[in-house]
Amino acid sequence: MLTNAPERTLPGPRNFFGLKNIRTMTVQGMLEFVSGNWRRYGDIFEVQVGPQKLVIVIHPDHVRHVTLTNAQNYEKLKSYDPVRKYIIGDGLVTSTGELWKRQRRLMAPFYTPRAVQEFAAIMLRDTLATAGRWDDLAANTPQVEMFDEMALITASIVLKAIFSTESDEDILQIKEDVETMINYAGGQAKNPFRLPDWLPTIDNITYRQARDRVHAYINDIIDYRLEMDEADYPNDLLSKLITAEDSETGERMSRKLLLDEALTNFFAGYETSARAMSFAWYALARNPEVKARLHDELDRELGDEVPTLETLKRLPYTLRTIKETLRLFPPAPMYAKDVIDDDVIDSYRVEKGSVMLVMPYFTHRHPDFWPDPLRFDPDRHAPDAEKERHPQAYHPFASGQRVCLGNSFSLLETHIILAILAHRFDPALPPGYEPQWVGETLLDITNGLPMILTKR
């Protein structure tokens, strides 16, 4: 939002080299730190963290400026170096410039709402398999760790969708290694005084072992696929990545980009959906009126049937429940943009080299756009309500050209999972349970999410 008003200095907590800010963030956690400063300084403010200036972006108008109006001035540069280096290389999430445009052009057709329906059968089959396993658990060992349960199902779905893998052993090992890589990259990103990653520390060694296993697993699959006749390729995302040709040049992806995009698709497709579903179970357990309406819709529309793509259309409240979960509990509570040149937002001067930290977690709780913002209300996402809302008041999948390409895949997947499992089960929280929320790279609950499975 460029204005002609006199430029002002961004407000924010001032202290020598940001040392107090670092200490306070460490003690409070990022969400509590930002929440307190939001109340004090308003919708946009600056935080010094060691040598780096962070600009916290909350108001939808400011989000629009950074992601749409002047998006060319805000790019994924050094702030994404830990993700590039330690997780996904130059995949679509982290690539920039002409490489990003080319990769987006190649991959966009795979992720349209119609295209992702190809994977509905996998989603249905794996969710029904989970329902069968939950039948046994509910009868014998009803308390489960919901994060693990949802990670198993989403990892299974995405590995089959990308690689056509069927091994549960593969899924369990890759799931653990992926979590190790994500946690390691997050630690590297938030610590301005971190030790070099070549030192033989326990964390560094554990990370390298996990990375090597993940890379070896995916490289073996890619190599095996490339040795096949293309006529024999299975209909999965890896085959689509290999055979995709740039409409302008006719070129295909390089071998390195195949690995990077395979990693990107897996990381983006598994972890965030698992968290979204886990948070949905938590929200339903805390909101019995919403749960009753959800159950009523599922019972009325499904009866004894398994949902199909057609019957999903008759389950709008189920989808709204997912969307409301993404509002209050976005798996990615923040995303970064590096400032290329000096800019002015709402008369505030934004300096070149700063990092814009766009915060959907707080945008989604802004009282000017969400009445009674902490209330869990799926009807906020009814069609008329969505039309009236500021476009950037809701951005769980980011905003602008860099909006998450897999959002349609994720919404279809979670819609199916919730429809099948909530129709048959009613997970409850143990007595006295209170979550300990944290939000760094991803939104998380440090004390886990134990839930008791009961059949409906």
Contacts in CASP RR format, 6 or more apart in sequence:
PFRMAT RR
TARGET T0000
AUTHOR 0000-0000-0000
METHOD contacts of the structure
MODEL  1
MLTNAPERTLPGPRNFFGLKNIRTMTVQGMLEFVSGNWRRYGDIFEVQVG
PQKLVIVIHPDHVRHVTLTNAQNYEKLKSYDPVRKYIIGDGLVTSTGELW
KRQRRLMAPFYTPRAVQEFAAIMLRDTLATAGRWDDLAANTPQVEMFDEM
ALITASIVLKAIFSTESDEDILQIKEDVETMINYAGGQAKNPFRLPDWLP
TIDNITYRQARDRVHAYINDIIDYRLEMDEADYPNDLLSKLITAEDSETG
ERMSRKLLLDEALTNFFAGYETSARAMSFAWYALARNPEVKARLHDELDR
ELGDEVPTLETLKRLPYTLRTIKETLRLFPPAPMYAKDVIDDDVIDSYRV
EKGSVMLVMPYFTHRHPDFWPDPLRFDPDRHAPDAEKERHPQAYHPFASG
QRVCLGNSFSLLETHIILAILAHRFDPALPPGYEPQWVGETLLDITNGLP
MILTKR
1 61 0 8 1.000
1 62 0 8 1.000
1 64 0 8 1.000
1 65 0 8 1.000
1 69 0 8 1.000
1 345 0 8 1.000
1 346 0 8 1.000
2 65 0 8 1.000
2 69 0 8 1.000
2 70 0 8 1.000
2 343 0 8 1.000
2 344 0 8 1.000
2 345 0 8 1.000
3 344 0 8 1.000
3 346 0 8 1.000
3 347 0 8 1.000
5 347 0 8 1.000
6 347 0 8 1.000
7 344 0 8 1.000
7 347 0 8 1.000
7 348 0 8 1.000
7 349 0 8 1.000
8 347 0 8 1.000
8 348 0 8 1.000
8 349 0 8 1.000
9 348 0 8 1.000
9 349 0 8 1.000
10 44 0 8 1.000
10 45 0 8 1.000
10 46 0 8 1.000
10 55 0 8 1.000
10 348 0 8 1.000
10 349 0 8 1.000
10 350 0 8 1.000
11 41 0 8 1.000
11 42 0 8 1.000
11 45 0 8 1.000
11 46 0 8 1.000
12 37 0 8 1.000
12 40 0 8 1.000
12 41 0 8 1.000
12 45 0 8 1.000
12 46 0 8 1.000
12 47 0 8 1.000
13 20 0 8 1.000
13 21 0 8 1.000
13 24 0 8 1.000
13 37 0 8 1.000
13 41 0 8 1.000
13 47 0 8 1.000
13 48 0 8 1.000
14 48 0 8 1.000
15 21 0 8 1.000
15 48 0 8 1.000
17 48 0 8 1.000
17 50 0 8 1.000
17 51 0 8 1.000
18 47 0 8 1.000
18 48 0 8 1.000
18 49 0 8 1.000
18 50 0 8 1.000
19 50 0 8 1.000
21 33 0 8 1.000
21 47 0 8 1.000
21 48 0 8 1.000
21 49 0 8 1.000
21 50 0 8 1.000
22 49 0 8 1.000
22 50 0 8 1.000
22 192 0 8 1.000
24 33 0 8 1.000
25 33 0 8 1.000
25 49 0 8 1.000
25 190 0 8 1.000
29 438 0 8 1.000
29 439 0 8 1.000
29 440 0 8 1.000
30 333 0 8 1.000
30 334 0 8 1.000
30 438 0 8 1.000
30 439 0 8 1.000
30 440 0 8 1.000
31 333 0 8 1.000
31 361 0 8 1.000
31 437 0 8 1.000
31 438 0 8 1.000
31 439 0 8 1.000
34 56 0 8 1.000
34 359 0 8 1.000
34 362 0 8 1.000
35 362 0 8 1.000
37 45 0 8 1.000
37 47 0 8 1.000
37 56 0 8 1.000
38 45 0 8 1.000
38 56 0 8 1.000
38 58 0 8 1.000
38 362 0 8 1.000
42 58 0 8 1.000
43 57 0 8 1.000
43 58 0 8 1.000
43 59 0 8 1.000
43 62 0 8 1.000
43 366 0 8 1.000
44 55 0 8 1.000
44 56 0 8 1.000
44 57 0 8 1.000
44 58 0 8 1.000
44 59 0 8 1.000
44 62 0 8 1.000
44 345 0 8 1.000
44 346 0 8 1.000
44 348 0 8 1.000
45 55 0 8 1.000
45 56 0 8 1.000
46 53 0 8 1.000
46 54 0 8 1.000
46 55 0 8 1.000
46 56 0 8 1.000
46 354 0 8 1.000
47 53 0 8 1.000
47 54 0 8 1.000
47 55 0 8 1.000
47 56 0 8 1.000
48 54 0 8 1.000
49 192 0 8 1.000
50 192 0 8 1.000
51 192 0 8 1.000
52 192 0 8 1.000
52 354 0 8 1.000
52 355 0 8 1.000
53 351 0 8 1.000
53 353 0 8 1.000
53 354 0 8 1.000
53 355 0 8 1.000
54 354 0 8 1.000
54 355 0 8 1.000
54 356 0 8 1.000
54 357 0 8 1.000
55 339 0 8 1.000
55 350 0 8 1.000
55 354 0 8 1.000
55 355 0 8 1.000
55 356 0 8 1.000
55 357 0 8 1.000
56 357 0 8 1.000
56 359 0 8 1.000
57 63 0 8 1.000
57 66 0 8 1.000
57 356 0 8 1.000
57 357 0 8 1.000
57 358 0 8 1.000
57 359 0 8 1.000
58 359 0 8 1.000
58 362 0 8 1.000
58 363 0 8 1.000
58 366 0 8 1.000
59 346 0 8 1.000
59 363 0 8 1.000
59 366 0 8 1.000
60 363 0 8 1.000
60 366 0 8 1.000
60 369 0 8 1.000
60 390 0 8 1.000
60 391 0 8 1.000
60 392 0 8 1.000
60 393 0 8 1.000
61 346 0 8 1.000
61 390 0 8 1.000
61 392 0 8 1.000
62 345 0 8 1.000
62 346 0 8 1.000
63 358 0 8 1.000
63 363 0 8 1.000
63 392 0 8 1.000
63 395 0 8 1.000
63 399 0 8 1.000
64 391 0 8 1.000
64 392 0 8 1.000
64 399 0 8 1.000
65 345 0 8 1.000
66 74 0 8 1.000
66 337 0 8 1.000
66 345 0 8 1.000
66 356 0 8 1.000
66 358 0 8 1.000
67 74 0 8 1.000
67 337 0 8 1.000
67 358 0 8 1.000
67 392 0 8 1.000
67 395 0 8 1.000
67 398 0 8 1.000
67 399 0 8 1.000
67 400 0 8 1.000
67 401 0 8 1.000
67 402 0 8 1.000
68 392 0 8 1.000
68 399 0 8 1.000
68 400 0 8 1.000
70 343 0 8 1.000
71 400 0 8 1.000
71 401 0 8 1.000
71 402 0 8 1.000
72 340 0 8 1.000
73 339 0 8 1.000
73 340 0 8 1.000
73 341 0 8 1.000
73 343 0 8 1.000
74 337 0 8 1.000
74 338 0 8 1.000
74 339 0 8 1.000
74 340 0 8 1.000
74 356 0 8 1.000
75 96 0 8 1.000
75 97 0 8 1.000
75 337 0 8 1.000
75 338 0 8 1.000
75 340 0 8 1.000
76 93 0 8 1.000
76 94 0 8 1.000
76 96 0 8 1.000
76 336 0 8 1.000
76 337 0 8 1.000
76 338 0 8 1.000
76 402 0 8 1.000
77 96 0 8 1.000
77 338 0 8 1.000
77 340 0 8 1.000
78 338 0 8 1.000
79 189 0 8 1.000
79 336 0 8 1.000
79 337 0 8 1.000
79 338 0 8 1.000
79 355 0 8 1.000
80 93 0 8 1.000
80 94 0 8 1.000
80 336 0 8 1.000
82 185 0 8 1.000
82 186 0 8 1.000
82 187 0 8 1.000
82 188 0 8 1.000
82 189 0 8 1.000
83 89 0 8 1.000
83 93 0 8 1.000
83 94 0 8 1.000
83 185 0 8 1.000
83 189 0 8 1.000
84 90 0 8 1.000
84 94 0 8 1.000
85 185 0 8 1.000
85 188 0 8 1.000
86 181 0 8 1.000
86 184 0 8 1.000
86 185 0 8 1.000
86 188 0 8 1.000
86 197 0 8 1.000
86 207 0 8 1.000
86 211 0 8 1.000
87 181 0 8 1.000
87 182 0 8 1.000
87 185 0 8 1.000
87 263 0 8 1.000
87 267 0 8 1.000
88 94 0 8 1.000
88 260 0 8 1.000
88 263 0 8 1.000
88 264 0 8 1.000
88 267 0 8 1.000
89 260 0 8 1.000
89 263 0 8 1.000
89 264 0 8 1.000
90 99 0 8 1.000
90 256 0 8 1.000
90 257 0 8 1.000
90 260 0 8 1.000
91 103 0 8 1.000
91 257 0 8 1.000
91 260 0 8 1.000
91 261 0 8 1.000
91 263 0 8 1.000
91 264 0 8 1.000
92 100 0 8 1.000
92 103 0 8 1.000
92 104 0 8 1.000
92 107 0 8 1.000
92 261 0 8 1.000
92 264 0 8 1.000
92 405 0 8 1.000
93 264 0 8 1.000
93 268 0 8 1.000
94 264 0 8 1.000
95 103 0 8 1.000
102 246 0 8 1.000
103 253 0 8 1.000
103 257 0 8 1.000
103 261 0 8 1.000
104 405 0 8 1.000
105 246 0 8 1.000
105 247 0 8 1.000
105 248 0 8 1.000
106 241 0 8 1.000
106 244 0 8 1.000
106 245 0 8 1.000
106 246 0 8 1.000
106 253 0 8 1.000
107 241 0 8 1.000
107 244 0 8 1.000
107 261 0 8 1.000
107 405 0 8 1.000
108 405 0 8 1.000
109 115 0 8 1.000
110 116 0 8 1.000
110 237 0 8 1.000
110 240 0 8 1.000
110 244 0 8 1.000
111 405 0 8 1.000
111 406 0 8 1.000
111 407 0 8 1.000
111 408 0 8 1.000
111 409 0 8 1.000
112 408 0 8 1.000
113 408 0 8 1.000
113 412 0 8 1.000
116 406 0 8 1.000
116 408 0 8 1.000
116 409 0 8 1.000
116 412 0 8 1.000
117 309 0 8 1.000
117 412 0 8 1.000
118 235 0 8 1.000
119 157 0 8 1.000
119 161 0 8 1.000
119 409 0 8 1.000
119 412 0 8 1.000
119 413 0 8 1.000
120 309 0 8 1.000
120 412 0 8 1.000
120 416 0 8 1.000
122 157 0 8 1.000
122 160 0 8 1.000
122 161 0 8 1.000
123 157 0 8 1.000
123 412 0 8 1.000
123 413 0 8 1.000
123 416 0 8 1.000
123 417 0 8 1.000
124 306 0 8 1.000
124 307 0 8 1.000
124 308 0 8 1.000
124 416 0 8 1.000
124 420 0 8 1.000
126 153 0 8 1.000
126 156 0 8 1.000
126 157 0 8 1.000
126 160 0 8 1.000
127 153 0 8 1.000
127 416 0 8 1.000
127 417 0 8 1.000
127 420 0 8 1.000
127 421 0 8 1.000
128 306 0 8 1.000
128 420 0 8 1.000
130 149 0 8 1.000
130 152 0 8 1.000
130 153 0 8 1.000
130 417 0 8 1.000
130 421 0 8 1.000
131 420 0 8 1.000
131 421 0 8 1.000
131 424 0 8 1.000
131 425 0 8 1.000
134 421 0 8 1.000
134 424 0 8 1.000
134 425 0 8 1.000
134 453 0 8 1.000
135 424 0 8 1.000
135 455 0 8 1.000
137 144 0 8 1.000
137 453 0 8 1.000
138 425 0 8 1.000
138 453 0 8 1.000
138 454 0 8 1.000
138 455 0 8 1.000
142 452 0 8 1.000
142 453 0 8 1.000
142 454 0 8 1.000
143 430 0 8 1.000
143 450 0 8 1.000
143 451 0 8 1.000
143 452 0 8 1.000
143 453 0 8 1.000
144 450 0 8 1.000
144 451 0 8 1.000
144 452 0 8 1.000
144 453 0 8 1.000
145 448 0 8 1.000
145 449 0 8 1.000
145 450 0 8 1.000
146 278 0 8 1.000
146 281 0 8 1.000
146 282 0 8 1.000
146 427 0 8 1.000
146 449 0 8 1.000
146 450 0 8 1.000
146 451 0 8 1.000
147 274 0 8 1.000
147 275 0 8 1.000
147 278 0 8 1.000
147 445 0 8 1.000
147 448 0 8 1.000
147 449 0 8 1.000
149 278 0 8 1.000
150 273 0 8 1.000
150 274 0 8 1.000
150 275 0 8 1.000
150 277 0 8 1.000
150 278 0 8 1.000
150 281 0 8 1.000
150 417 0 8 1.000
151 175 0 8 1.000
151 179 0 8 1.000
151 270 0 8 1.000
151 271 0 8 1.000
151 274 0 8 1.000
152 171 0 8 1.000
152 172 0 8 1.000
152 175 0 8 1.000
153 274 0 8 1.000
153 277 0 8 1.000
153 417 0 8 1.000
154 269 0 8 1.000
154 270 0 8 1.000
154 271 0 8 1.000
154 273 0 8 1.000
154 274 0 8 1.000
154 277 0 8 1.000
154 413 0 8 1.000
154 417 0 8 1.000
155 171 0 8 1.000
155 174 0 8 1.000
155 175 0 8 1.000
155 178 0 8 1.000
155 270 0 8 1.000
155 274 0 8 1.000
156 168 0 8 1.000
156 171 0 8 1.000
157 413 0 8 1.000
158 265 0 8 1.000
158 266 0 8 1.000
158 269 0 8 1.000
158 270 0 8 1.000
158 273 0 8 1.000
159 165 0 8 1.000
159 170 0 8 1.000
159 171 0 8 1.000
159 174 0 8 1.000
159 266 0 8 1.000
159 270 0 8 1.000
160 166 0 8 1.000
160 236 0 8 1.000
161 236 0 8 1.000
161 237 0 8 1.000
161 409 0 8 1.000
162 236 0 8 1.000
162 237 0 8 1.000
162 238 0 8 1.000
162 262 0 8 1.000
162 265 0 8 1.000
162 266 0 8 1.000
163 218 0 8 1.000
163 221 0 8 1.000
163 236 0 8 1.000
163 237 0 8 1.000
163 238 0 8 1.000
163 262 0 8 1.000
164 234 0 8 1.000
164 236 0 8 1.000
164 238 0 8 1.000
165 171 0 8 1.000
165 221 0 8 1.000
170 217 0 8 1.000
173 213 0 8 1.000
173 217 0 8 1.000
174 213 0 8 1.000
174 214 0 8 1.000
174 217 0 8 1.000
174 266 0 8 1.000
175 270 0 8 1.000
176 210 0 8 1.000
177 210 0 8 1.000
177 211 0 8 1.000
177 213 0 8 1.000
177 214 0 8 1.000
178 210 0 8 1.000
178 214 0 8 1.000
178 266 0 8 1.000
178 267 0 8 1.000
178 270 0 8 1.000
178 271 0 8 1.000
179 271 0 8 1.000
180 206 0 8 1.000
180 207 0 8 1.000
180 210 0 8 1.000
181 207 0 8 1.000
181 210 0 8 1.000
181 211 0 8 1.000
181 214 0 8 1.000
182 267 0 8 1.000
182 271 0 8 1.000
182 441 0 8 1.000
182 442 0 8 1.000
184 203 0 8 1.000
184 206 0 8 1.000
184 207 0 8 1.000
184 210 0 8 1.000
185 441 0 8 1.000
186 440 0 8 1.000
186 441 0 8 1.000
187 194 0 8 1.000
187 440 0 8 1.000
187 441 0 8 1.000
188 194 0 8 1.000
188 197 0 8 1.000
189 441 0 8 1.000
190 440 0 8 1.000
190 441 0 8 1.000
195 201 0 8 1.000
195 204 0 8 1.000
197 204 0 8 1.000
197 207 0 8 1.000
198 204 0 8 1.000
214 263 0 8 1.000
215 259 0 8 1.000
218 259 0 8 1.000
218 262 0 8 1.000
218 263 0 8 1.000
218 266 0 8 1.000
219 259 0 8 1.000
221 238 0 8 1.000
221 262 0 8 1.000
222 238 0 8 1.000
222 242 0 8 1.000
222 255 0 8 1.000
222 258 0 8 1.000
222 259 0 8 1.000
222 262 0 8 1.000
225 233 0 8 1.000
225 238 0 8 1.000
225 239 0 8 1.000
225 242 0 8 1.000
226 242 0 8 1.000
230 242 0 8 1.000
230 243 0 8 1.000
233 239 0 8 1.000
233 242 0 8 1.000
233 243 0 8 1.000
237 265 0 8 1.000
238 258 0 8 1.000
238 262 0 8 1.000
241 253 0 8 1.000
241 258 0 8 1.000
241 261 0 8 1.000
241 262 0 8 1.000
241 265 0 8 1.000
242 252 0 8 1.000
242 253 0 8 1.000
242 258 0 8 1.000
243 252 0 8 1.000
244 252 0 8 1.000
244 253 0 8 1.000
245 251 0 8 1.000
245 252 0 8 1.000
246 252 0 8 1.000
253 261 0 8 1.000
268 404 0 8 1.000
268 406 0 8 1.000
269 406 0 8 1.000
269 409 0 8 1.000
269 410 0 8 1.000
271 331 0 8 1.000
271 442 0 8 1.000
272 331 0 8 1.000
272 332 0 8 1.000
272 410 0 8 1.000
272 442 0 8 1.000
273 331 0 8 1.000
273 410 0 8 1.000
273 413 0 8 1.000
273 414 0 8 1.000
275 329 0 8 1.000
275 331 0 8 1.000
275 442 0 8 1.000
275 443 0 8 1.000
275 444 0 8 1.000
276 322 0 8 1.000
276 325 0 8 1.000
276 326 0 8 1.000
276 329 0 8 1.000
276 331 0 8 1.000
276 410 0 8 1.000
276 414 0 8 1.000
277 414 0 8 1.000
277 417 0 8 1.000
277 418 0 8 1.000
278 449 0 8 1.000
279 325 0 8 1.000
279 328 0 8 1.000
279 329 0 8 1.000
279 331 0 8 1.000
279 443 0 8 1.000
280 321 0 8 1.000
280 322 0 8 1.000
280 325 0 8 1.000
280 414 0 8 1.000
280 418 0 8 1.000
281 427 0 8 1.000
281 449 0 8 1.000
281 451 0 8 1.000
282 329 0 8 1.000
282 429 0 8 1.000
282 435 0 8 1.000
282 445 0 8 1.000
282 449 0 8 1.000
283 290 0 8 1.000
283 321 0 8 1.000
283 324 0 8 1.000
283 325 0 8 1.000
283 328 0 8 1.000
283 329 0 8 1.000
283 376 0 8 1.000
284 290 0 8 1.000
284 291 0 8 1.000
284 294 0 8 1.000
284 321 0 8 1.000
284 422 0 8 1.000
284 427 0 8 1.000
285 291 0 8 1.000
285 427 0 8 1.000
285 428 0 8 1.000
285 429 0 8 1.000
285 451 0 8 1.000
286 376 0 8 1.000
286 429 0 8 1.000
287 376 0 8 1.000
290 321 0 8 1.000
290 376 0 8 1.000
290 377 0 8 1.000
290 378 0 8 1.000
291 426 0 8 1.000
293 317 0 8 1.000
293 378 0 8 1.000
294 317 0 8 1.000
294 318 0 8 1.000
294 321 0 8 1.000
294 418 0 8 1.000
294 422 0 8 1.000
295 422 0 8 1.000
295 423 0 8 1.000
295 426 0 8 1.000
295 456 0 8 1.000
297 315 0 8 1.000
297 316 0 8 1.000
297 317 0 8 1.000
297 318 0 8 1.000
298 315 0 8 1.000
298 318 0 8 1.000
298 419 0 8 1.000
298 422 0 8 1.000
298 423 0 8 1.000
299 423 0 8 1.000
301 311 0 8 1.000
301 314 0 8 1.000
301 315 0 8 1.000
302 311 0 8 1.000
302 315 0 8 1.000
302 419 0 8 1.000
302 423 0 8 1.000
305 311 0 8 1.000
306 420 0 8 1.000
307 315 0 8 1.000
307 416 0 8 1.000
307 419 0 8 1.000
307 420 0 8 1.000
307 423 0 8 1.000
312 318 0 8 1.000
312 319 0 8 1.000
312 412 0 8 1.000
312 415 0 8 1.000
312 416 0 8 1.000
312 419 0 8 1.000
315 415 0 8 1.000
315 419 0 8 1.000
316 382 0 8 1.000
317 378 0 8 1.000
318 415 0 8 1.000
318 418 0 8 1.000
318 419 0 8 1.000
318 422 0 8 1.000
319 381 0 8 1.000
319 411 0 8 1.000
319 415 0 8 1.000
320 378 0 8 1.000
320 379 0 8 1.000
320 380 0 8 1.000
320 381 0 8 1.000
320 382 0 8 1.000
321 378 0 8 1.000
321 418 0 8 1.000
322 411 0 8 1.000
322 414 0 8 1.000
322 415 0 8 1.000
322 418 0 8 1.000
323 378 0 8 1.000
323 380 0 8 1.000
323 381 0 8 1.000
323 411 0 8 1.000
324 376 0 8 1.000
324 377 0 8 1.000
324 378 0 8 1.000
324 380 0 8 1.000
324 381 0 8 1.000
326 396 0 8 1.000
327 364 0 8 1.000
327 370 0 8 1.000
327 380 0 8 1.000
327 381 0 8 1.000
327 394 0 8 1.000
327 396 0 8 1.000
328 364 0 8 1.000
328 365 0 8 1.000
328 374 0 8 1.000
328 376 0 8 1.000
329 443 0 8 1.000
330 360 0 8 1.000
330 361 0 8 1.000
330 364 0 8 1.000
330 396 0 8 1.000
330 443 0 8 1.000
331 396 0 8 1.000
331 442 0 8 1.000
331 443 0 8 1.000
332 360 0 8 1.000
332 396 0 8 1.000
332 398 0 8 1.000
332 441 0 8 1.000
332 442 0 8 1.000
332 443 0 8 1.000
333 359 0 8 1.000
333 360 0 8 1.000
333 361 0 8 1.000
333 439 0 8 1.000
333 442 0 8 1.000
333 443 0 8 1.000
334 357 0 8 1.000
334 358 0 8 1.000
334 359 0 8 1.000
334 360 0 8 1.000
334 361 0 8 1.000
334 439 0 8 1.000
335 357 0 8 1.000
335 358 0 8 1.000
335 360 0 8 1.000
335 398 0 8 1.000
336 355 0 8 1.000
336 356 0 8 1.000
336 357 0 8 1.000
336 358 0 8 1.000
337 355 0 8 1.000
337 356 0 8 1.000
337 358 0 8 1.000
338 353 0 8 1.000
338 354 0 8 1.000
338 355 0 8 1.000
338 356 0 8 1.000
339 350 0 8 1.000
339 351 0 8 1.000
339 352 0 8 1.000
339 353 0 8 1.000
339 354 0 8 1.000
339 355 0 8 1.000
339 356 0 8 1.000
340 352 0 8 1.000
340 353 0 8 1.000
341 352 0 8 1.000
342 349 0 8 1.000
342 350 0 8 1.000
342 351 0 8 1.000
342 352 0 8 1.000
343 349 0 8 1.000
343 350 0 8 1.000
344 350 0 8 1.000
350 356 0 8 1.000
358 395 0 8 1.000
358 398 0 8 1.000
358 399 0 8 1.000
360 394 0 8 1.000
360 395 0 8 1.000
360 396 0 8 1.000
360 398 0 8 1.000
361 439 0 8 1.000
361 443 0 8 1.000
363 369 0 8 1.000
363 392 0 8 1.000
363 393 0 8 1.000
363 394 0 8 1.000
363 395 0 8 1.000
364 370 0 8 1.000
364 373 0 8 1.000
364 393 0 8 1.000
364 394 0 8 1.000
364 396 0 8 1.000
365 373 0 8 1.000
365 374 0 8 1.000
366 373 0 8 1.000
366 393 0 8 1.000
367 373 0 8 1.000
369 389 0 8 1.000
369 390 0 8 1.000
369 393 0 8 1.000
370 380 0 8 1.000
370 393 0 8 1.000
379 385 0 8 1.000
391 399 0 8 1.000
392 399 0 8 1.000
395 403 0 8 1.000
397 403 0 8 1.000
397 404 0 8 1.000
397 406 0 8 1.000
397 407 0 8 1.000
397 410 0 8 1.000
398 404 0 8 1.000
404 410 0 8 1.000
423 456 0 8 1.000
424 455 0 8 1.000
424 456 0 8 1.000
425 453 0 8 1.000
425 454 0 8 1.000
425 455 0 8 1.000
425 456 0 8 1.000
426 454 0 8 1.000
426 455 0 8 1.000
426 456 0 8 1.000
427 451 0 8 1.000
427 452 0 8 1.000
427 453 0 8 1.000
427 454 0 8 1.000
428 451 0 8 1.000
428 452 0 8 1.000
428 454 0 8 1.000
429 450 0 8 1.000
429 451 0 8 1.000
429 452 0 8 1.000
430 450 0 8 1.000
430 451 0 8 1.000
430 452 0 8 1.000
433 450 0 8 1.000
435 445 0 8 1.000
435 447 0 8 1.000
435 448 0 8 1.000
435 449 0 8 1.000
436 445 0 8 1.000
436 446 0 8 1.000
436 447 0 8 1.000
437 443 0 8 1.000
437 444 0 8 1.000
437 445 0 8 1.000
437 446 0 8 1.000
438 444 0 8 1.000
438 445 0 8 1.000
438 446 0 8 1.000
END
